[in-house]
């Protein structure tokens, strides 16, 4: 499932506990944040094709998240 987020440079990193804490506290730290969960993608068995499919799905999810915040980069695409 592709995930796109806009409005914050980084939502979380580190251990699982630190990532969960980052996700839960993000709204307090970043007032303009939008996370978009894209539709599940059925990837090809071919690695090169699957990589391209996954990349496109993540880009699409990011564009959706960014457009909800009115980000110029998403609106220009």
mmCIF file of the N, C-alpha and C atoms, coordinates in Angstrom:
data_MODEL
# 
_entry.id   MODEL 
# 
loop_
_atom_site.group_PDB 
_atom_site.id 
_atom_site.type_symbol 
_atom_site.label_atom_id 
_atom_site.label_alt_id 
_atom_site.label_comp_id 
_atom_site.label_asym_id 
_atom_site.label_entity_id 
_atom_site.label_seq_id 
_atom_site.pdbx_PDB_ins_code 
_atom_site.Cartn_x 
_atom_site.Cartn_y 
_atom_site.Cartn_z 
_atom_site.occupancy 
_atom_site.B_iso_or_equiv 
_atom_site.pdbx_formal_charge 
_atom_site.auth_seq_id 
_atom_site.auth_comp_id 
_atom_site.auth_asym_id 
_atom_site.auth_atom_id 
_atom_site.pdbx_PDB_model_num 
ATOM 1   N N  . UNK A 1 1  ? 0.855  -1.168  0.000   1.00 0.00 ? 1  UNK A N  1 
ATOM 2   C CA . UNK A 1 1  ? 0.000  0.000   0.000   1.00 0.00 ? 1  UNK A CA 1 
ATOM 3   C C  . UNK A 1 1  ? 0.904  1.235   0.000   1.00 0.00 ? 1  UNK A C  1 
ATOM 4   N N  . UNK A 1 2  ? 0.777  2.065   -1.012  1.00 0.00 ? 2  UNK A N  1 
ATOM 5   C CA . UNK A 1 2  ? 1.610  3.267   -1.064  1.00 0.00 ? 2  UNK A CA 1 
ATOM 6   C C  . UNK A 1 2  ? 1.146  4.331   -0.068  1.00 0.00 ? 2  UNK A C  1 
ATOM 7   N N  . UNK A 1 3  ? 2.100  5.015   0.522   1.00 0.00 ? 3  UNK A N  1 
ATOM 8   C CA . UNK A 1 3  ? 1.803  6.077   1.470   1.00 0.00 ? 3  UNK A CA 1 
ATOM 9   C C  . UNK A 1 3  ? 2.519  7.348   1.013   1.00 0.00 ? 3  UNK A C  1 
ATOM 10  N N  . UNK A 1 4  ? 1.770  8.438   0.940   1.00 0.00 ? 4  UNK A N  1 
ATOM 11  C CA . UNK A 1 4  ? 2.355  9.724   0.620   1.00 0.00 ? 4  UNK A CA 1 
ATOM 12  C C  . UNK A 1 4  ? 2.054  10.687  1.747   1.00 0.00 ? 4  UNK A C  1 
ATOM 13  N N  . UNK A 1 5  ? 3.043  11.475  2.145   1.00 0.00 ? 5  UNK A N  1 
ATOM 14  C CA . UNK A 1 5  ? 2.817  12.460  3.194   1.00 0.00 ? 5  UNK A CA 1 
ATOM 15  C C  . UNK A 1 5  ? 3.391  13.790  2.745   1.00 0.00 ? 5  UNK A C  1 
ATOM 16  N N  . UNK A 1 6  ? 2.711  14.848  3.121   1.00 0.00 ? 6  UNK A N  1 
ATOM 17  C CA . UNK A 1 6  ? 3.148  16.195  2.769   1.00 0.00 ? 6  UNK A CA 1 
ATOM 18  C C  . UNK A 1 6  ? 2.917  17.114  3.953   1.00 0.00 ? 6  UNK A C  1 
ATOM 19  N N  . UNK A 1 7  ? 3.736  18.137  4.051   1.00 0.00 ? 7  UNK A N  1 
ATOM 20  C CA . UNK A 1 7  ? 3.572  19.118  5.110   1.00 0.00 ? 7  UNK A CA 1 
ATOM 21  C C  . UNK A 1 7  ? 4.578  18.992  6.226   1.00 0.00 ? 7  UNK A C  1 
ATOM 22  N N  . UNK A 1 8  ? 5.399  17.966  6.184   1.00 0.00 ? 8  UNK A N  1 
ATOM 23  C CA . UNK A 1 8  ? 6.438  17.783  7.192   1.00 0.00 ? 8  UNK A CA 1 
ATOM 24  C C  . UNK A 1 8  ? 7.627  17.132  6.505   1.00 0.00 ? 8  UNK A C  1 
ATOM 25  N N  . UNK A 1 9  ? 8.805  17.503  6.903   1.00 0.00 ? 9  UNK A N  1 
ATOM 26  C CA . UNK A 1 9  ? 9.991  16.925  6.263   1.00 0.00 ? 9  UNK A CA 1 
ATOM 27  C C  . UNK A 1 9  ? 10.119 15.445  6.584   1.00 0.00 ? 9  UNK A C  1 
ATOM 28  N N  . UNK A 1 10 ? 9.833  15.079  7.818   1.00 0.00 ? 10 UNK A N  1 
ATOM 29  C CA . UNK A 1 10 ? 9.953  13.684  8.212   1.00 0.00 ? 10 UNK A CA 1 
ATOM 30  C C  . UNK A 1 10 ? 8.947  13.443  9.327   1.00 0.00 ? 10 UNK A C  1 
ATOM 31  N N  . UNK A 1 11 ? 8.178  12.411  9.182   1.00 0.00 ? 11 UNK A N  1 
ATOM 32  C CA . UNK A 1 11 ? 7.199  12.082  10.213  1.00 0.00 ? 11 UNK A CA 1 
ATOM 33  C C  . UNK A 1 11 ? 7.856  11.254  11.301  1.00 0.00 ? 11 UNK A C  1 
ATOM 34  N N  . UNK A 1 12 ? 8.626  10.239  10.902  1.00 0.00 ? 12 UNK A N  1 
ATOM 35  C CA . UNK A 1 12 ? 9.253  9.390   11.914  1.00 0.00 ? 12 UNK A CA 1 
ATOM 36  C C  . UNK A 1 12 ? 10.485 8.702   11.352  1.00 0.00 ? 12 UNK A C  1 
ATOM 37  N N  . UNK A 1 13 ? 11.307 8.229   12.260  1.00 0.00 ? 13 UNK A N  1 
ATOM 38  C CA . UNK A 1 13 ? 12.479 7.433   11.911  1.00 0.00 ? 13 UNK A CA 1 
ATOM 39  C C  . UNK A 1 13 ? 12.931 6.715   13.168  1.00 0.00 ? 13 UNK A C  1 
ATOM 40  N N  . UNK A 1 14 ? 13.855 5.790   13.013  1.00 0.00 ? 14 UNK A N  1 
ATOM 41  C CA . UNK A 1 14 ? 14.390 5.088   14.171  1.00 0.00 ? 14 UNK A CA 1 
ATOM 42  C C  . UNK A 1 14 ? 13.691 3.777   14.445  1.00 0.00 ? 14 UNK A C  1 
ATOM 43  N N  . UNK A 1 15 ? 13.713 3.367   15.684  1.00 0.00 ? 15 UNK A N  1 
ATOM 44  C CA . UNK A 1 15 ? 13.124 2.092   16.089  1.00 0.00 ? 15 UNK A CA 1 
ATOM 45  C C  . UNK A 1 15 ? 11.609 2.124   15.926  1.00 0.00 ? 15 UNK A C  1 
ATOM 46  N N  . UNK A 1 16 ? 10.990 0.979   16.021  1.00 0.00 ? 16 UNK A N  1 
ATOM 47  C CA . UNK A 1 16 ? 9.523  0.916   15.905  1.00 0.00 ? 16 UNK A CA 1 
ATOM 48  C C  . UNK A 1 16 ? 8.836  1.794   16.941  1.00 0.00 ? 16 UNK A C  1 
ATOM 49  N N  . UNK A 1 17 ? 9.344  1.747   18.170  1.00 0.00 ? 17 UNK A N  1 
ATOM 50  C CA . UNK A 1 17 ? 8.745  2.560   19.233  1.00 0.00 ? 17 UNK A CA 1 
ATOM 51  C C  . UNK A 1 17 ? 8.872  4.048   18.910  1.00 0.00 ? 17 UNK A C  1 
ATOM 52  N N  . UNK A 1 18 ? 10.039 4.457   18.411  1.00 0.00 ? 18 UNK A N  1 
ATOM 53  C CA . UNK A 1 18 ? 10.250 5.857   18.066  1.00 0.00 ? 18 UNK A CA 1 
ATOM 54  C C  . UNK A 1 18 ? 9.378  6.263   16.873  1.00 0.00 ? 18 UNK A C  1 
ATOM 55  N N  . UNK A 1 19 ? 9.222  5.367   15.892  1.00 0.00 ? 19 UNK A N  1 
ATOM 56  C CA . UNK A 1 19 ? 8.365  5.653   14.746  1.00 0.00 ? 19 UNK A CA 1 
ATOM 57  C C  . UNK A 1 19 ? 6.912  5.831   15.186  1.00 0.00 ? 19 UNK A C  1 
ATOM 58  N N  . UNK A 1 20 ? 6.438  4.950   16.044  1.00 0.00 ? 20 UNK A N  1 
ATOM 59  C CA . UNK A 1 20 ? 5.062  5.054   16.531  1.00 0.00 ? 20 UNK A CA 1 
ATOM 60  C C  . UNK A 1 20 ? 4.860  6.346   17.315  1.00 0.00 ? 20 UNK A C  1 
ATOM 61  N N  . UNK A 1 21 ? 5.812  6.688   18.156  1.00 0.00 ? 21 UNK A N  1 
ATOM 62  C CA . UNK A 1 21 ? 5.726  7.939   18.918  1.00 0.00 ? 21 UNK A CA 1 
ATOM 63  C C  . UNK A 1 21 ? 5.716  9.135   17.972  1.00 0.00 ? 21 UNK A C  1 
ATOM 64  N N  . UNK A 1 22 ? 6.532  9.085   16.928  1.00 0.00 ? 22 UNK A N  1 
ATOM 65  C CA . UNK A 1 22 ? 6.572  10.175  15.949  1.00 0.00 ? 22 UNK A CA 1 
ATOM 66  C C  . UNK A 1 22 ? 5.253  10.347  15.231  1.00 0.00 ? 22 UNK A C  1 
ATOM 67  N N  . UNK A 1 23 ? 4.636  9.237   14.843  1.00 0.00 ? 23 UNK A N  1 
ATOM 68  C CA . UNK A 1 23 ? 3.347  9.295   14.154  1.00 0.00 ? 23 UNK A CA 1 
ATOM 69  C C  . UNK A 1 23 ? 2.261  9.850   15.080  1.00 0.00 ? 23 UNK A C  1 
ATOM 70  N N  . UNK A 1 24 ? 2.275  9.426   16.332  1.00 0.00 ? 24 UNK A N  1 
ATOM 71  C CA . UNK A 1 24 ? 1.241  9.871   17.270  1.00 0.00 ? 24 UNK A CA 1 
ATOM 72  C C  . UNK A 1 24 ? 1.392  11.339  17.667  1.00 0.00 ? 24 UNK A C  1 
ATOM 73  N N  . UNK A 1 25 ? 2.619  11.848  17.675  1.00 0.00 ? 25 UNK A N  1 
ATOM 74  C CA . UNK A 1 25 ? 2.835  13.233  18.097  1.00 0.00 ? 25 UNK A CA 1 
ATOM 75  C C  . UNK A 1 25 ? 2.953  14.209  16.925  1.00 0.00 ? 25 UNK A C  1 
ATOM 76  N N  . UNK A 1 26 ? 2.935  13.717  15.704  1.00 0.00 ? 26 UNK A N  1 
ATOM 77  C CA . UNK A 1 26 ? 3.075  14.585  14.534  1.00 0.00 ? 26 UNK A CA 1 
ATOM 78  C C  . UNK A 1 26 ? 2.038  15.702  14.475  1.00 0.00 ? 26 UNK A C  1 
ATOM 79  N N  . UNK A 1 27 ? 0.762  15.445  14.725  1.00 0.00 ? 27 UNK A N  1 
ATOM 80  C CA . UNK A 1 27 ? -0.211 16.547  14.639  1.00 0.00 ? 27 UNK A CA 1 
ATOM 81  C C  . UNK A 1 27 ? 0.121  17.721  15.564  1.00 0.00 ? 27 UNK A C  1 
ATOM 82  N N  . UNK A 1 28 ? 0.719  17.445  16.693  1.00 0.00 ? 28 UNK A N  1 
ATOM 83  C CA . UNK A 1 28 ? 1.087  18.527  17.610  1.00 0.00 ? 28 UNK A CA 1 
ATOM 84  C C  . UNK A 1 28 ? 2.320  19.286  17.121  1.00 0.00 ? 28 UNK A C  1 
ATOM 85  N N  . UNK A 1 29 ? 3.212  18.584  16.421  1.00 0.00 ? 29 UNK A N  1 
ATOM 86  C CA . UNK A 1 29 ? 4.453  19.204  15.958  1.00 0.00 ? 29 UNK A CA 1 
ATOM 87  C C  . UNK A 1 29 ? 4.311  19.862  14.585  1.00 0.00 ? 29 UNK A C  1 
ATOM 88  N N  . UNK A 1 30 ? 3.412  19.355  13.759  1.00 0.00 ? 30 UNK A N  1 
ATOM 89  C CA . UNK A 1 30 ? 3.249  19.845  12.390  1.00 0.00 ? 30 UNK A CA 1 
ATOM 90  C C  . UNK A 1 30 ? 1.762  20.085  12.132  1.00 0.00 ? 30 UNK A C  1 
ATOM 91  N N  . UNK A 1 31 ? 1.359  21.323  12.172  1.00 0.00 ? 31 UNK A N  1 
ATOM 92  C CA . UNK A 1 31 ? -0.068 21.616  12.037  1.00 0.00 ? 31 UNK A CA 1 
ATOM 93  C C  . UNK A 1 31 ? -0.578 21.384  10.621  1.00 0.00 ? 31 UNK A C  1 
ATOM 94  N N  . UNK A 1 32 ? 0.297  21.504  9.630   1.00 0.00 ? 32 UNK A N  1 
ATOM 95  C CA . UNK A 1 32 ? -0.107 21.275  8.241   1.00 0.00 ? 32 UNK A CA 1 
ATOM 96  C C  . UNK A 1 32 ? 0.503  19.971  7.743   1.00 0.00 ? 32 UNK A C  1 
ATOM 97  N N  . UNK A 1 33 ? -0.160 18.890  8.007   1.00 0.00 ? 33 UNK A N  1 
ATOM 98  C CA . UNK A 1 33 ? 0.314  17.581  7.591   1.00 0.00 ? 33 UNK A CA 1 
ATOM 99  C C  . UNK A 1 33 ? -0.843 16.822  6.975   1.00 0.00 ? 33 UNK A C  1 
ATOM 100 N N  . UNK A 1 34 ? -0.579 16.184  5.849   1.00 0.00 ? 34 UNK A N  1 
ATOM 101 C CA . UNK A 1 34 ? -1.591 15.323  5.260   1.00 0.00 ? 34 UNK A CA 1 
ATOM 102 C C  . UNK A 1 34 ? -0.921 14.024  4.839   1.00 0.00 ? 34 UNK A C  1 
ATOM 103 N N  . UNK A 1 35 ? -1.490 12.927  5.247   1.00 0.00 ? 35 UNK A N  1 
ATOM 104 C CA . UNK A 1 35 ? -0.993 11.607  4.866   1.00 0.00 ? 35 UNK A CA 1 
ATOM 105 C C  . UNK A 1 35 ? -2.070 10.954  4.020   1.00 0.00 ? 35 UNK A C  1 
ATOM 106 N N  . UNK A 1 36 ? -1.665 10.431  2.874   1.00 0.00 ? 36 UNK A N  1 
ATOM 107 C CA . UNK A 1 36 ? -2.611 9.771   1.979   1.00 0.00 ? 36 UNK A CA 1 
ATOM 108 C C  . UNK A 1 36 ? -2.208 8.315   1.811   1.00 0.00 ? 36 UNK A C  1 
ATOM 109 N N  . UNK A 1 37 ? -3.132 7.406   2.083   1.00 0.00 ? 37 UNK A N  1 
ATOM 110 C CA . UNK A 1 37 ? -2.916 5.984   1.843   1.00 0.00 ? 37 UNK A CA 1 
ATOM 111 C C  . UNK A 1 37 ? -3.529 5.655   0.492   1.00 0.00 ? 37 UNK A C  1 
ATOM 112 N N  . UNK A 1 38 ? -2.693 5.254   -0.449  1.00 0.00 ? 38 UNK A N  1 
ATOM 113 C CA . UNK A 1 38 ? -3.170 4.908   -1.781  1.00 0.00 ? 38 UNK A CA 1 
ATOM 114 C C  . UNK A 1 38 ? -3.769 3.517   -1.806  1.00 0.00 ? 38 UNK A C  1 
ATOM 115 N N  . UNK A 1 39 ? -4.351 3.185   -2.934  1.00 0.00 ? 39 UNK A N  1 
ATOM 116 C CA . UNK A 1 39 ? -4.910 1.850   -3.113  1.00 0.00 ? 39 UNK A CA 1 
ATOM 117 C C  . UNK A 1 39 ? -3.789 0.814   -3.147  1.00 0.00 ? 39 UNK A C  1 
ATOM 118 N N  . UNK A 1 40 ? -4.103 -0.378  -2.696  1.00 0.00 ? 40 UNK A N  1 
ATOM 119 C CA . UNK A 1 40 ? -3.129 -1.467  -2.736  1.00 0.00 ? 40 UNK A CA 1 
ATOM 120 C C  . UNK A 1 40 ? -2.732 -1.725  -4.190  1.00 0.00 ? 40 UNK A C  1 
ATOM 121 N N  . UNK A 1 41 ? -1.475 -2.059  -4.389  1.00 0.00 ? 41 UNK A N  1 
ATOM 122 C CA . UNK A 1 41 ? -0.937 -2.283  -5.725  1.00 0.00 ? 41 UNK A CA 1 
ATOM 123 C C  . UNK A 1 41 ? -0.541 -3.748  -5.861  1.00 0.00 ? 41 UNK A C  1 
ATOM 124 N N  . UNK A 1 42 ? -0.989 -4.379  -6.937  1.00 0.00 ? 42 UNK A N  1 
ATOM 125 C CA . UNK A 1 42 ? -0.597 -5.751  -7.244  1.00 0.00 ? 42 UNK A CA 1 
ATOM 126 C C  . UNK A 1 42 ? 0.639  -5.667  -8.136  1.00 0.00 ? 42 UNK A C  1 
ATOM 127 N N  . UNK A 1 43 ? 1.805  -5.900  -7.553  1.00 0.00 ? 43 UNK A N  1 
ATOM 128 C CA . UNK A 1 43 ? 3.061  -5.726  -8.274  1.00 0.00 ? 43 UNK A CA 1 
ATOM 129 C C  . UNK A 1 43 ? 3.365  -6.906  -9.189  1.00 0.00 ? 43 UNK A C  1 
ATOM 130 N N  . UNK A 1 44 ? 4.028  -6.604  -10.281 1.00 0.00 ? 44 UNK A N  1 
ATOM 131 C CA . UNK A 1 44 ? 4.462  -7.596  -11.248 1.00 0.00 ? 44 UNK A CA 1 
ATOM 132 C C  . UNK A 1 44 ? 5.515  -8.515  -10.636 1.00 0.00 ? 44 UNK A C  1 
ATOM 133 N N  . UNK A 1 45 ? 5.683  -9.688  -11.193 1.00 0.00 ? 45 UNK A N  1 
ATOM 134 C CA . UNK A 1 45 ? 6.726  -10.605 -10.723 1.00 0.00 ? 45 UNK A CA 1 
ATOM 135 C C  . UNK A 1 45 ? 8.108  -10.137 -11.183 1.00 0.00 ? 45 UNK A C  1 
ATOM 136 N N  . UNK A 1 46 ? 8.157  -9.381  -12.261 1.00 0.00 ? 46 UNK A N  1 
ATOM 137 C CA . UNK A 1 46 ? 9.419  -8.844  -12.761 1.00 0.00 ? 46 UNK A CA 1 
ATOM 138 C C  . UNK A 1 46 ? 9.865  -7.697  -11.862 1.00 0.00 ? 46 UNK A C  1 
ATOM 139 N N  . UNK A 1 47 ? 11.092 -7.775  -11.350 1.00 0.00 ? 47 UNK A N  1 
ATOM 140 C CA . UNK A 1 47 ? 11.580 -6.800  -10.373 1.00 0.00 ? 47 UNK A CA 1 
ATOM 141 C C  . UNK A 1 47 ? 11.611 -5.392  -10.949 1.00 0.00 ? 47 UNK A C  1 
ATOM 142 N N  . UNK A 1 48 ? 12.091 -5.230  -12.161 1.00 0.00 ? 48 UNK A N  1 
ATOM 143 C CA . UNK A 1 48 ? 12.168 -3.889  -12.759 1.00 0.00 ? 48 UNK A CA 1 
ATOM 144 C C  . UNK A 1 48 ? 10.781 -3.280  -12.929 1.00 0.00 ? 48 UNK A C  1 
ATOM 145 N N  . UNK A 1 49 ? 9.843  -4.070  -13.392 1.00 0.00 ? 49 UNK A N  1 
ATOM 146 C CA . UNK A 1 49 ? 8.478  -3.590  -13.568 1.00 0.00 ? 49 UNK A CA 1 
ATOM 147 C C  . UNK A 1 49 ? 7.832  -3.289  -12.221 1.00 0.00 ? 49 UNK A C  1 
ATOM 148 N N  . UNK A 1 50 ? 8.047  -4.177  -11.247 1.00 0.00 ? 50 UNK A N  1 
ATOM 149 C CA . UNK A 1 50 ? 7.481  -3.975  -9.911  1.00 0.00 ? 50 UNK A CA 1 
ATOM 150 C C  . UNK A 1 50 ? 8.036  -2.704  -9.274  1.00 0.00 ? 50 UNK A C  1 
ATOM 151 N N  . UNK A 1 51 ? 9.323  -2.438  -9.469  1.00 0.00 ? 51 UNK A N  1 
ATOM 152 C CA . UNK A 1 51 ? 9.932  -1.225  -8.922  1.00 0.00 ? 51 UNK A CA 1 
ATOM 153 C C  . UNK A 1 51 ? 9.287  0.017   -9.530  1.00 0.00 ? 51 UNK A C  1 
ATOM 154 N N  . UNK A 1 52 ? 9.095  -0.001  -10.834 1.00 0.00 ? 52 UNK A N  1 
ATOM 155 C CA . UNK A 1 52 ? 8.459  1.132   -11.514 1.00 0.00 ? 52 UNK A CA 1 
ATOM 156 C C  . UNK A 1 52 ? 7.021  1.311   -11.047 1.00 0.00 ? 52 UNK A C  1 
ATOM 157 N N  . UNK A 1 53 ? 6.291  0.210   -10.863 1.00 0.00 ? 53 UNK A N  1 
ATOM 158 C CA . UNK A 1 53 ? 4.908  0.286   -10.384 1.00 0.00 ? 53 UNK A CA 1 
ATOM 159 C C  . UNK A 1 53 ? 4.857  0.862   -8.972  1.00 0.00 ? 53 UNK A C  1 
ATOM 160 N N  . UNK A 1 54 ? 5.728  0.395   -8.091  1.00 0.00 ? 54 UNK A N  1 
ATOM 161 C CA . UNK A 1 54 ? 5.751  0.885   -6.710  1.00 0.00 ? 54 UNK A CA 1 
ATOM 162 C C  . UNK A 1 54 ? 6.114  2.360   -6.674  1.00 0.00 ? 54 UNK A C  1 
ATOM 163 N N  . UNK A 1 55 ? 7.114  2.744   -7.451  1.00 0.00 ? 55 UNK A N  1 
ATOM 164 C CA . UNK A 1 55 ? 7.530  4.147   -7.506  1.00 0.00 ? 55 UNK A CA 1 
ATOM 165 C C  . UNK A 1 55 ? 6.366  5.035   -7.945  1.00 0.00 ? 55 UNK A C  1 
ATOM 166 N N  . UNK A 1 56 ? 5.680  4.634   -9.003  1.00 0.00 ? 56 UNK A N  1 
ATOM 167 C CA . UNK A 1 56 ? 4.570  5.435   -9.517  1.00 0.00 ? 56 UNK A CA 1 
ATOM 168 C C  . UNK A 1 56 ? 3.437  5.528   -8.490  1.00 0.00 ? 56 UNK A C  1 
ATOM 169 N N  . UNK A 1 57 ? 3.191  4.439   -7.767  1.00 0.00 ? 57 UNK A N  1 
ATOM 170 C CA . UNK A 1 57 ? 2.129  4.446   -6.753  1.00 0.00 ? 57 UNK A CA 1 
ATOM 171 C C  . UNK A 1 57 ? 2.466  5.405   -5.614  1.00 0.00 ? 57 UNK A C  1 
ATOM 172 N N  . UNK A 1 58 ? 3.730  5.430   -5.183  1.00 0.00 ? 58 UNK A N  1 
ATOM 173 C CA . UNK A 1 58 ? 4.143  6.329   -4.104  1.00 0.00 ? 58 UNK A CA 1 
ATOM 174 C C  . UNK A 1 58 ? 4.098  7.781   -4.572  1.00 0.00 ? 58 UNK A C  1 
ATOM 175 N N  . UNK A 1 59 ? 4.544  8.035   -5.803  1.00 0.00 ? 59 UNK A N  1 
ATOM 176 C CA . UNK A 1 59 ? 4.485  9.397   -6.351  1.00 0.00 ? 59 UNK A CA 1 
ATOM 177 C C  . UNK A 1 59 ? 3.039  9.871   -6.407  1.00 0.00 ? 59 UNK A C  1 
ATOM 178 N N  . UNK A 1 60 ? 2.152  9.008   -6.852  1.00 0.00 ? 60 UNK A N  1 
ATOM 179 C CA . UNK A 1 60 ? 0.733  9.369   -6.924  1.00 0.00 ? 60 UNK A CA 1 
ATOM 180 C C  . UNK A 1 60 ? 0.167  9.666   -5.531  1.00 0.00 ? 60 UNK A C  1 
ATOM 181 N N  . UNK A 1 61 ? 0.534  8.849   -4.540  1.00 0.00 ? 61 UNK A N  1 
ATOM 182 C CA . UNK A 1 61 ? 0.066  9.080   -3.165  1.00 0.00 ? 61 UNK A CA 1 
ATOM 183 C C  . UNK A 1 61 ? 0.605  10.403  -2.632  1.00 0.00 ? 61 UNK A C  1 
ATOM 184 N N  . UNK A 1 62 ? 1.885  10.697  -2.924  1.00 0.00 ? 62 UNK A N  1 
ATOM 185 C CA . UNK A 1 62 ? 2.460  11.967  -2.478  1.00 0.00 ? 62 UNK A CA 1 
ATOM 186 C C  . UNK A 1 62 ? 1.757  13.143  -3.152  1.00 0.00 ? 62 UNK A C  1 
ATOM 187 N N  . UNK A 1 63 ? 1.521  13.049  -4.453  1.00 0.00 ? 63 UNK A N  1 
ATOM 188 C CA . UNK A 1 63 ? 0.848  14.143  -5.163  1.00 0.00 ? 63 UNK A CA 1 
ATOM 189 C C  . UNK A 1 63 ? -0.541 14.408  -4.576  1.00 0.00 ? 63 UNK A C  1 
ATOM 190 N N  . UNK A 1 64 ? -1.239 13.351  -4.221  1.00 0.00 ? 64 UNK A N  1 
ATOM 191 C CA . UNK A 1 64 ? -2.559 13.510  -3.609  1.00 0.00 ? 64 UNK A CA 1 
ATOM 192 C C  . UNK A 1 64 ? -2.436 14.223  -2.267  1.00 0.00 ? 64 UNK A C  1 
ATOM 193 N N  . UNK A 1 65 ? -1.491 13.773  -1.429  1.00 0.00 ? 65 UNK A N  1 
ATOM 194 C CA . UNK A 1 65 ? -1.294 14.402  -0.115  1.00 0.00 ? 65 UNK A CA 1 
ATOM 195 C C  . UNK A 1 65 ? -0.893 15.862  -0.278  1.00 0.00 ? 65 UNK A C  1 
ATOM 196 N N  . UNK A 1 66 ? 0.046  16.127  -1.168  1.00 0.00 ? 66 UNK A N  1 
ATOM 197 C CA . UNK A 1 66 ? 0.535  17.489  -1.356  1.00 0.00 ? 66 UNK A CA 1 
ATOM 198 C C  . UNK A 1 66 ? -0.543 18.404  -1.940  1.00 0.00 ? 66 UNK A C  1 
ATOM 199 N N  . UNK A 1 67 ? -1.351 17.873  -2.844  1.00 0.00 ? 67 UNK A N  1 
ATOM 200 C CA . UNK A 1 67 ? -2.404 18.706  -3.435  1.00 0.00 ? 67 UNK A CA 1 
ATOM 201 C C  . UNK A 1 67 ? -3.457 19.097  -2.398  1.00 0.00 ? 67 UNK A C  1 
ATOM 202 N N  . UNK A 1 68 ? -3.697 18.245  -1.404  1.00 0.00 ? 68 UNK A N  1 
ATOM 203 C CA . UNK A 1 68 ? -4.664 18.568  -0.340  1.00 0.00 ? 68 UNK A CA 1 
ATOM 204 C C  . UNK A 1 68 ? -4.182 19.753  0.497   1.00 0.00 ? 68 UNK A C  1 
ATOM 205 N N  . UNK A 1 69 ? -2.856 19.974  0.505   1.00 0.00 ? 69 UNK A N  1 
ATOM 206 C CA . UNK A 1 69 ? -2.295 21.110  1.254   1.00 0.00 ? 69 UNK A CA 1 
ATOM 207 C C  . UNK A 1 69 ? -2.025 22.303  0.345   1.00 0.00 ? 69 UNK A C  1 
ATOM 208 N N  . UNK A 1 70 ? -2.302 22.151  -0.957  1.00 0.00 ? 70 UNK A N  1 
ATOM 209 C CA . UNK A 1 70 ? -2.067 23.238  -1.889  1.00 0.00 ? 70 UNK A CA 1 
ATOM 210 C C  . UNK A 1 70 ? -0.607 23.440  -2.208  1.00 0.00 ? 70 UNK A C  1 
ATOM 211 N N  . UNK A 1 71 ? 0.202  22.393  -2.078  1.00 0.00 ? 71 UNK A N  1 
ATOM 212 C CA . UNK A 1 71 ? 1.640  22.489  -2.374  1.00 0.00 ? 71 UNK A CA 1 
ATOM 213 C C  . UNK A 1 71 ? 1.835  22.781  -3.861  1.00 0.00 ? 71 UNK A C  1 
ATOM 214 N N  . UNK A 1 72 ? 2.629  23.790  -4.196  1.00 0.00 ? 72 UNK A N  1 
ATOM 215 C CA . UNK A 1 72 ? 2.847  24.156  -5.605  1.00 0.00 ? 72 UNK A CA 1 
ATOM 216 C C  . UNK A 1 72 ? 3.404  23.022  -6.464  1.00 0.00 ? 72 UNK A C  1 
ATOM 217 N N  . UNK A 1 73 ? 4.289  22.197  -5.907  1.00 0.00 ? 73 UNK A N  1 
ATOM 218 C CA . UNK A 1 73 ? 4.890  21.106  -6.690  1.00 0.00 ? 73 UNK A CA 1 
ATOM 219 C C  . UNK A 1 73 ? 3.834  20.101  -7.143  1.00 0.00 ? 73 UNK A C  1 
ATOM 220 N N  . UNK A 1 74 ? 2.849  19.845  -6.316  1.00 0.00 ? 74 UNK A N  1 
ATOM 221 C CA . UNK A 1 74 ? 1.799  18.885  -6.682  1.00 0.00 ? 74 UNK A CA 1 
ATOM 222 C C  . UNK A 1 74 ? 0.827  19.514  -7.662  1.00 0.00 ? 74 UNK A C  1 
ATOM 223 N N  . UNK A 1 75 ? 0.572  20.806  -7.500  1.00 0.00 ? 75 UNK A N  1 
ATOM 224 C CA . UNK A 1 75 ? -0.382 21.476  -8.375  1.00 0.00 ? 75 UNK A CA 1 
ATOM 225 C C  . UNK A 1 75 ? 0.178  21.664  -9.784  1.00 0.00 ? 75 UNK A C  1 
ATOM 226 N N  . UNK A 1 76 ? 1.508  21.752  -9.900  1.00 0.00 ? 76 UNK A N  1 
ATOM 227 C CA . UNK A 1 76 ? 2.142  21.976  -11.197 1.00 0.00 ? 76 UNK A CA 1 
ATOM 228 C C  . UNK A 1 76 ? 2.167  20.703  -12.041 1.00 0.00 ? 76 UNK A C  1 
ATOM 229 N N  . UNK A 1 77 ? 2.052  19.543  -11.401 1.00 0.00 ? 77 UNK A N  1 
ATOM 230 C CA . UNK A 1 77 ? 2.163  18.280  -12.137 1.00 0.00 ? 77 UNK A CA 1 
ATOM 231 C C  . UNK A 1 77 ? 0.892  17.907  -12.869 1.00 0.00 ? 77 UNK A C  1 
# 
